[in-house]
Amino acid sequence: MVSGDKEWGGMAGIGIIGGGRAAGRRIDLDWLRIGAFGLLILYHIGMLYVPWDFHVKSAHRLVALEPVMLATNPWRLSLLFLVSGAVTRLMAERMTASGLAAGRLRRLLPPLLFGIFVVVPPQSYLEAVERAGYAGSFAAFYHDHYLAFGLEFCGTGRCLILPTWNHLWFVAYVLAYSLLLAVPLAAAPGLLRRLEAAGTAACGGIGVLLWPALLLAAARLLLFPRFGETHALLDDGWAHAAYGEVYLFGFVLARSAPVWAALVRWRHLALALALAAYAAILVLQALREPGVPPGPDWLVLRHLAQGIDQWCAVAALLGYAHRYVRGDGPLRRYLTEAVFPWYILHQTAIILAAHALKPLGLPAVAEAGLVLLATLAACGLGFEAGRRIPPLRPLLGLAPRRGTAPGRPAVAAQASTCSTATTSGT
């Protein structure tokens, strides 16, 4: 069971050092996470219109949208995985290693399974309809194809591997990293302290930009050509090297005051390097001849630019947020709880809306606007229903209600499970 996407938790946190915080929370990380997921919705709507592969496509192609999409491609997911690692570290300090493992399974596995068997199937159904001309009902598709546990609709040039987790691959990876990286380190506090000391020594100054960027660039150069990015968990070598690295960075160094101080100090340089790397990506994209496979020199330069952009953009965002983000209030509390349910629901809402609107032949701007409005409405209604109906709360990644007055919806103990997603689709 693997993802059909080609690109896409924990406690929102106890206060660390500096940065925005309120009542012991890391407000800066909350807002980064909220912003990243908001960007994700726009990105997946954009996937309907660019030439890149996606589950369904609009009749319109907006080539001019590609540079905008490329601006976030290298770093969106890395930011979310890093924040996820950081907040998992904060959870680990309040429980045993076995408690952390049980908590991660309890909070991430139900929404993952709910997503695979309830939320994602309409995506695969409409992909079969649009790509393979499938004419059967959704019920027939679900019984005959979705639950086939194998390759389906291979006549279209690309098989659908069903069932699938599509955009929810991120949840599966966070769960895997929590169990394989965070839990063993939480069980060995001496090793964790040594790793934190070594990481602080390496990244407590300009190394906070240098070493992660070099490692990510090396991973792209050495592993991406071999593995690509599959989101299939077991054969995704480059993705694990890249996302596992930033998750581990967040987990090990979440409490390191020198590292956070370095991120603040070097935020301007990080931004400049990220912008320079993005400019290099655009130049390389413009130099590539359409229909001609890129040469090795082009590939090396592209991987280097993406590796630098992947880290420096994240470092800049962390530094600026830690330095300036202080605001807190009901909106932050509401969005912190809402962001994971919205993530679970958003891609299905986008695909359903895009498919329904396609026969109307609307202009691209009007169509995209309606897709956005339909997605916001579906996610908002889904979240509001989920937070009020106790059996739905764990299926949408929401914490159980605690001390809620009868008839009054809870803003649950903020324990959003998916501190970063994604998904992309490229």
KAWOSUL-V18225 format. One record per backbone hydrogen bond with DSSP energy under -1.0 kcal/mol. CO is the residue of the C=O (numbers start at 1). NH is the residue of the N-H. Records with the same first field share a line. If there is no record, write none. Layout:
CO=NH + NH
This chain:
8=422
20=27 + 28
22=25
24=15
25=27
26=30
27=31
28=32
29=33
30=34
31=35
32=36
33=37
34=38
35=39
36=40
37=41
38=42
39=43
40=44
41=45
42=46
43=47
45=48
46=49 + 50
48=58
49=62
62=65
63=66
65=69
66=70
67=71
69=72 + 73
72=76
75=79
76=80
77=81
78=82
79=83
80=84
81=85
82=86
83=87
84=88
85=89
86=90
87=91
88=92
89=93
91=94
92=95
96=100
97=101
98=102
99=103
100=104
101=105
102=106
103=107
104=108
105=109
108=112
109=113
110=114
111=115
112=116
113=117
114=118 + 119
115=120
120=123 + 124
121=125
122=126
123=127
124=128
125=129
126=130
127=131
128=132 + 134
137=141
138=142
139=143
140=144
141=145 + 146
142=147
145=148
150=162
152=160
153=156
154=157
160=152
162=150
165=168
166=169
167=170
168=172
169=173
170=174
171=175
172=176
173=177
174=178
175=179
176=180
177=181 + 182
178=183
181=185
182=186
183=187
188=192
189=193
190=194
191=195
192=196
193=197
194=198
195=199
196=200
197=201
198=202
199=203
200=204
205=208
206=209 + 210
207=211
209=213
210=214
211=215
212=216
213=217
214=218
215=219
216=220
217=221
218=222
219=223 + 224
223=227
224=228
231=3
232=234
236=240
237=241
238=242
239=243
240=244
242=246
243=247
244=248
245=249
246=250
247=251
248=252
249=253
253=256
256=260
257=261
258=262
259=263
260=264
261=265
262=266
264=267
266=270
267=271
268=272
269=273
270=274
271=275
272=276
273=277
274=278
275=279
276=280
277=281
278=282
279=283
280=284
281=285
282=286
283=287
284=288
289=292
295=299
296=300
297=301
298=302
299=303
300=304
301=305
302=306
303=307
304=308
305=309
306=310
307=311
308=312
309=313
311=315
312=316
313=317
314=318
315=319
316=320
317=321
318=322
319=323
320=324
321=325
329=333
330=334
331=335
332=336
333=337
334=338
335=339
338=342
339=343
340=344
341=345
342=346
345=349
346=350
347=351
348=352
349=353
350=354
351=355
352=356
353=357
354=358
357=360
358=361
363=367
364=368
365=369
366=370
367=371
368=372
369=373
370=374
371=375
372=376
373=377
374=378
375=379
376=380
377=381
378=382
379=383
380=384
381=385
382=386
383=387
385=389
389=392
392=396
393=398
394=397
405=408
410=412
416=10
